[in-house]
Amino acid sequence: MAEQQDYPVTLNEIDALALRADTVIQRLRERVFAPGTQKNLDLTFNVRTASEMVGRTEKAIRDAEADGRLPEPAKDPETGRRTGYSLEEVNRMREVFGTLPHRAPEDPAMVLAIQNFKGGVGKSTVVVHLAQYLALKGYRVCVIDCDSQASTTSVFGLNPDVDVDEDEDTLYPFFQHGGPDTLHYALRATYWPGIAMIPANLGLYDAEYEFAARMLQEQSFVLDRLRAGIATISDQFDVILLDPPPALGMISLSVLRAANALIIPAPPNNIDFGSTAHFLKMMGATLNELAEHGGARGYHFVKILATKMNDQKSAHQAIKRVMEAVFPHDMMTAVLKDSAEIDNATANLMSVYEITGAGSRTDTHKRCRVYLDAVGREVETMIRKTWPSHHAALRKEGIL
């Protein structure tokens, strides 16, 4: 008979530890999501910046305001100067001048997954900042949070525990037997003009069990359900960004099937790069397995993005050189460098693009914006190359 052992940590103590952790998270969320603290976008742009964003001169904007094509700008009552334009007003200018960068109706919507089976690689950071970069450029963006940890949902101002009902607001109802026919029920506007989202919370994890139970009977339904759902809303957007869970599960497989392009964030350290290599191997094996059952899937592009890069660490530089040697045509040129600015913004459930005032004038902020803009610009170019209606403009810009 096996000898009875006494373990110092009991299940009750583990439950108590989990409860204390929940208390910490709750206090953080109470601070960020306190009553009266609903997130708003406080960004404003002066007329020079607005003209650059719109692609027209300052005089053209003033003339359009004078002749009524654009509304009179808000002005400071004391100085008489313009107080600045909101992103919504900038997009109105783009509409008037015909410079909105929307894809043509016949162009395919970009369904881009930011995916890696390893957590902590900067996946949600890339999703949030890429969505906001594209929105600043005037694109119509949808963010679908497929991760039950709901980090992206939180940064977009929703408390997953309070503001999101898994039975009404997430992908979960759509994944259930007899669920809705489209994803319109879950779409909600955000405080960012041009960005809609489908949020997530912990309840979305139940979909993994639902899918696993149905896999043997309805393999094609399970794997293609998300792709079919995205097809019901894709006409409303230029770019649909998918933020999948950091694990190889049924939802992650669904994301791989739904996406038509992939970006794989990979920090240049041994553990994370090893996990990325493992992810690529597993992804290849999985997609080949699915192809044998009539589920072949191709992508417009698959690119590896070096994230959390620290130039001061020689090991990072060495591993990045290895990555570039092993993946000479698959690495993005832009690098998302490690930055305290991203960490500080994330701690307050914000993005770097949302920082205003004195905080936006520091050297740290400016450097971080350069990194983020470079990533966004490179991804934007890859996306535009998939749209035939943009090819003439790309040739004019010397890109094609």
KALIN-V125753 format. One record per residue. N is the residue number from 1. RES is the residue in one letter. PHI is phi in degrees with one decimal (999 if undefined). Layout:
n=N res=RES phi=PHI
n=N res=RES phi=PHI
This chain:
n=1 res=M phi=999
n=2 res=A phi=-65.4
n=3 res=E phi=-72.4
n=4 res=Q phi=-67.4
n=5 res=Q phi=-111.9
n=6 res=D phi=-100.4
n=7 res=Y phi=-102.5
n=8 res=P phi=-68.7
n=9 res=V phi=-108.3
n=10 res=T phi=-95.0
n=11 res=L phi=-62.3
n=12 res=N phi=-62.4
n=13 res=E phi=-69.6
n=14 res=I phi=-65.6
n=15 res=D phi=-60.6
n=16 res=A phi=-65.6
n=17 res=L phi=-63.1
n=18 res=A phi=-63.0
n=19 res=L phi=-65.0
n=20 res=R phi=-65.4
n=21 res=A phi=-62.8
n=22 res=D phi=-60.1
n=23 res=T phi=-64.2
n=24 res=V phi=-62.2
n=25 res=I phi=-60.6
n=26 res=Q phi=-62.8
n=27 res=R phi=-65.8
n=28 res=L phi=-61.7
n=29 res=R phi=-69.6
n=30 res=E phi=-63.4
n=31 res=R phi=-69.4
n=32 res=V phi=-76.8
n=33 res=F phi=-105.2
n=34 res=A phi=-61.8
n=35 res=P phi=-54.0
n=36 res=G phi=84.9
n=37 res=T phi=-112.4
n=38 res=Q phi=-56.9
n=39 res=K phi=-69.1
n=40 res=N phi=-132.4
n=41 res=L phi=-94.0
n=42 res=D phi=-95.7
n=43 res=L phi=-65.9
n=44 res=T phi=-134.7
n=45 res=F phi=-128.8
n=46 res=N phi=-73.6
n=47 res=V phi=-64.9
n=48 res=R phi=-65.6
n=49 res=T phi=-64.6
n=50 res=A phi=-61.0
n=51 res=S phi=-65.7
n=52 res=E phi=-67.1
n=53 res=M phi=-66.7
n=54 res=V phi=-82.4
n=55 res=G phi=84.5
n=56 res=R phi=-134.9
n=57 res=T phi=-75.4
n=58 res=E phi=-61.1
n=59 res=K phi=-62.6
n=60 res=A phi=-62.5
n=61 res=I phi=-66.8
n=62 res=R phi=-65.1
n=63 res=D phi=-64.2
n=64 res=A phi=-66.8
n=65 res=E phi=-71.4
n=66 res=A phi=-70.2
n=67 res=D phi=-93.9
n=68 res=G phi=91.0
n=69 res=R phi=-69.1
n=70 res=L phi=-121.5
n=71 res=P phi=-69.0
n=72 res=E phi=-61.1
n=73 res=P phi=-73.1
n=74 res=A phi=-68.1
n=75 res=K phi=-130.0
n=76 res=D phi=-69.1
n=77 res=P phi=-63.2
n=78 res=E phi=-87.8
n=79 res=T phi=-97.8
n=80 res=G phi=77.0
n=81 res=R phi=-84.6
n=82 res=R phi=-60.1
n=83 res=T phi=-86.4
n=84 res=G phi=115.5
n=85 res=Y phi=-106.7
n=86 res=S phi=-79.8
n=87 res=L phi=-62.3
n=88 res=E phi=-60.9
n=89 res=E phi=-69.9
n=90 res=V phi=-62.9
n=91 res=N phi=-66.7
n=92 res=R phi=-63.9
n=93 res=M phi=-61.8
n=94 res=R phi=-58.6
n=95 res=E phi=-66.2
n=96 res=V phi=-64.2
n=97 res=F phi=-89.8
n=98 res=G phi=71.6
n=99 res=T phi=-113.5
n=100 res=L phi=-64.0
n=101 res=P phi=-89.3
n=102 res=H phi=-56.5
n=103 res=R phi=-68.4
n=104 res=A phi=-74.8
n=105 res=P phi=-55.0
n=106 res=E phi=-83.4
n=107 res=D phi=-77.0
n=108 res=P phi=-73.2
n=109 res=A phi=-64.1
n=110 res=M phi=-82.2
n=111 res=V phi=-112.0
n=112 res=L phi=-110.9
n=113 res=A phi=-98.6
n=114 res=I phi=-101.9
n=115 res=Q phi=-133.1
n=116 res=N phi=-159.9
n=117 res=F phi=-78.0
n=118 res=K phi=-98.2
n=119 res=G phi=-78.6
n=120 res=G phi=75.5
n=121 res=V phi=-98.6
n=122 res=G phi=95.6
n=123 res=K phi=-60.9
n=124 res=S phi=-67.3
n=125 res=T phi=-59.4
n=126 res=V phi=-66.3
n=127 res=V phi=-58.2
n=128 res=V phi=-62.5
n=129 res=H phi=-71.4
n=130 res=L phi=-67.6
n=131 res=A phi=-58.8
n=132 res=Q phi=-74.0
n=133 res=Y phi=-59.4
n=134 res=L phi=-64.8
n=135 res=A phi=-65.1
n=136 res=L phi=-62.8
n=137 res=K phi=-81.5
n=138 res=G phi=103.7
n=139 res=Y phi=-79.9
n=140 res=R phi=-93.9
n=141 res=V phi=-121.1
n=142 res=C phi=-121.0
n=143 res=V phi=-108.7
n=144 res=I phi=-111.3
n=145 res=D phi=-83.7
n=146 res=C phi=-102.6
n=147 res=D phi=-105.3
n=148 res=S phi=-64.4
n=149 res=Q phi=-69.0
n=150 res=A phi=60.5
n=151 res=S phi=-63.1
n=152 res=T phi=-64.8
n=153 res=T phi=-57.7
n=154 res=S phi=-65.1
n=155 res=V phi=-65.1
n=156 res=F phi=-85.9
n=157 res=G phi=89.8
n=158 res=L phi=-109.5
n=159 res=N phi=-81.4
n=160 res=P phi=-58.2
n=161 res=D phi=-80.6
n=162 res=V phi=-118.1
n=163 res=D phi=-88.8
n=164 res=V phi=-121.4
n=165 res=D phi=-105.2
n=166 res=E phi=-61.5
n=167 res=D phi=-86.7
n=168 res=E phi=-133.4
n=169 res=D phi=-109.7
n=170 res=T phi=-105.6
n=171 res=L phi=-71.6
n=172 res=Y phi=-54.7
n=173 res=P phi=-58.8
n=174 res=F phi=-68.1
n=175 res=F phi=-81.0
n=176 res=Q phi=-80.1
n=177 res=H phi=-62.8
n=178 res=G phi=74.0
n=179 res=G phi=-73.6
n=180 res=P phi=-58.2
n=181 res=D phi=-82.4
n=182 res=T phi=-133.4
n=183 res=L phi=-95.5
n=184 res=H phi=-60.7
n=185 res=Y phi=-60.5
n=186 res=A phi=-97.6
n=187 res=L phi=-66.0
n=188 res=R phi=-140.5
n=189 res=A phi=-71.5
n=190 res=T phi=-115.7
n=191 res=Y phi=-74.0
n=192 res=W phi=-92.5
n=193 res=P phi=-56.0
n=194 res=G phi=92.7
n=195 res=I phi=-118.6
n=196 res=A phi=-111.2
n=197 res=M phi=-148.7
n=198 res=I phi=-112.5
n=199 res=P phi=-80.6
n=200 res=A phi=-138.2
n=201 res=N phi=-153.5
n=202 res=L phi=-60.1
n=203 res=G phi=-62.6
n=204 res=L phi=-63.3
n=205 res=Y phi=-61.5
n=206 res=D phi=-61.1
n=207 res=A phi=-63.0
n=208 res=E phi=-59.8
n=209 res=Y phi=-68.3
n=210 res=E phi=-59.7
n=211 res=F phi=-64.4
n=212 res=A phi=-61.5
n=213 res=A phi=-68.2
n=214 res=R phi=-96.2
n=215 res=M phi=-59.3
n=216 res=L phi=-67.0
n=217 res=Q phi=-85.3
n=218 res=E phi=-136.0
n=219 res=Q phi=-59.9
n=220 res=S phi=-66.5
n=221 res=F phi=-61.9
n=222 res=V phi=-61.6
n=223 res=L phi=-74.8
n=224 res=D phi=-103.2
n=225 res=R phi=-62.0
n=226 res=L phi=-65.1
n=227 res=R phi=-59.3
n=228 res=A phi=-64.9
n=229 res=G phi=-66.8
n=230 res=I phi=-62.7
n=231 res=A phi=-61.4
n=232 res=T phi=-78.1
n=233 res=I phi=-121.4
n=234 res=S phi=-64.6
n=235 res=D phi=-66.4
n=236 res=Q phi=-88.3
n=237 res=F phi=-132.5
n=238 res=D phi=-88.1
n=239 res=V phi=-132.8
n=240 res=I phi=-117.5
n=241 res=L phi=-100.8
n=242 res=L phi=-109.2
n=243 res=D phi=-114.0
n=244 res=P phi=-84.4
n=245 res=P phi=-69.6
n=246 res=P phi=-83.9
n=247 res=A phi=-160.9
n=248 res=L phi=-88.6
n=249 res=G phi=-130.8
n=250 res=M phi=-66.6
n=251 res=I phi=-67.9
n=252 res=S phi=-61.6
n=253 res=L phi=-63.5
n=254 res=S phi=-62.8
n=255 res=V phi=-66.1
n=256 res=L phi=-58.7
n=257 res=R phi=-78.3
n=258 res=A phi=-81.5
n=259 res=A phi=-73.5
n=260 res=N phi=-114.5
n=261 res=A phi=-159.9
n=262 res=L phi=-132.7
n=263 res=I phi=-122.6
n=264 res=I phi=-111.6
n=265 res=P phi=-74.0
n=266 res=A phi=-147.2
n=267 res=P phi=-66.2
n=268 res=P phi=-84.6
n=269 res=N phi=-132.3
n=270 res=N phi=-56.6
n=271 res=I phi=-67.2
n=272 res=D phi=-68.0
n=273 res=F phi=-67.7
n=274 res=G phi=-61.9
n=275 res=S phi=-66.8
n=276 res=T phi=-65.2
n=277 res=A phi=-60.7
n=278 res=H phi=-65.1
n=279 res=F phi=-59.6
n=280 res=L phi=-62.6
n=281 res=K phi=-65.1
n=282 res=M phi=-65.8
n=283 res=M phi=-63.0
n=284 res=G phi=-61.5
n=285 res=A phi=-63.4
n=286 res=T phi=-66.2
n=287 res=L phi=-65.5
n=288 res=N phi=-65.2
n=289 res=E phi=-63.4
n=290 res=L phi=-66.4
n=291 res=A phi=-62.4
n=292 res=E phi=-67.0
n=293 res=H phi=-106.9
n=294 res=G phi=81.1
n=295 res=G phi=-119.2
n=296 res=A phi=-60.7
n=297 res=R phi=-141.0
n=298 res=G phi=-117.5
n=299 res=Y phi=-133.8
n=300 res=H phi=-62.5
n=301 res=F phi=-158.8
n=302 res=V phi=-131.6
n=303 res=K phi=-128.7
n=304 res=I phi=-99.7
n=305 res=L phi=-111.7
n=306 res=A phi=-70.6
n=307 res=T phi=-120.3
n=308 res=K phi=54.2
n=309 res=M phi=-75.4
n=310 res=N phi=-117.6
n=311 res=D phi=-64.0
n=312 res=Q phi=-80.3
n=313 res=K phi=-100.4
n=314 res=S phi=-62.9
n=315 res=A phi=-64.2
n=316 res=H phi=-62.2
n=317 res=Q phi=-64.3
n=318 res=A phi=-66.0
n=319 res=I phi=-68.9
n=320 res=K phi=-64.4
n=321 res=R phi=-63.0
n=322 res=V phi=-64.7
n=323 res=M phi=-58.0
n=324 res=E phi=-67.7
n=325 res=A phi=-73.7
n=326 res=V phi=-75.9
n=327 res=F phi=-120.1
n=328 res=P phi=-62.9
n=329 res=H phi=-110.1
n=330 res=D phi=-112.0
n=331 res=M phi=-84.5
n=332 res=M phi=-70.4
n=333 res=T phi=-68.4
n=334 res=A phi=-68.9
n=335 res=V phi=-129.2
n=336 res=L phi=-93.8
n=337 res=K phi=-79.2
n=338 res=D phi=-63.5
n=339 res=S phi=-148.8
n=340 res=A phi=-63.6
n=341 res=E phi=-63.4
n=342 res=I phi=-66.9
n=343 res=D phi=-61.5
n=344 res=N phi=-66.2
n=345 res=A phi=-64.9
n=346 res=T phi=-61.9
n=347 res=A phi=-59.8
n=348 res=N phi=-103.5
n=349 res=L phi=52.2
n=350 res=M phi=-128.7
n=351 res=S phi=-109.0
n=352 res=V phi=-64.5
n=353 res=Y phi=-67.3
n=354 res=E phi=-92.5
n=355 res=I phi=-73.2
n=356 res=T phi=-128.2
n=357 res=G phi=69.9
n=358 res=A phi=-61.8
n=359 res=G phi=-62.3
n=360 res=S phi=-86.4
n=361 res=R phi=-107.4
n=362 res=T phi=-78.1
n=363 res=D phi=-63.1
n=364 res=T phi=-60.5
n=365 res=H phi=-64.7
n=366 res=K phi=-62.7
n=367 res=R phi=-63.3
n=368 res=C phi=-63.8
n=369 res=R phi=-60.8
n=370 res=V phi=-60.8
n=371 res=Y phi=-62.5
n=372 res=L phi=-65.2
n=373 res=D phi=-63.0
n=374 res=A phi=-65.5
n=375 res=V phi=-63.1
n=376 res=G phi=-61.6
n=377 res=R phi=-64.7
n=378 res=E phi=-67.9
n=379 res=V phi=-66.7
n=380 res=E phi=-57.0
n=381 res=T phi=-63.9
n=382 res=M phi=-61.5
n=383 res=I phi=-65.5
n=384 res=R phi=-62.1
n=385 res=K phi=-64.6
n=386 res=T phi=-85.2
n=387 res=W phi=-107.0
n=388 res=P phi=-53.2
n=389 res=S phi=-66.9
n=390 res=H phi=-97.0
n=391 res=H phi=-64.1
n=392 res=A phi=-62.5
n=393 res=A phi=-67.1
n=394 res=L phi=-66.0
n=395 res=R phi=-65.8
n=396 res=K phi=-63.3
n=397 res=E phi=-82.1
n=398 res=G phi=78.1
n=399 res=I phi=-94.0
n=400 res=L phi=-104.4
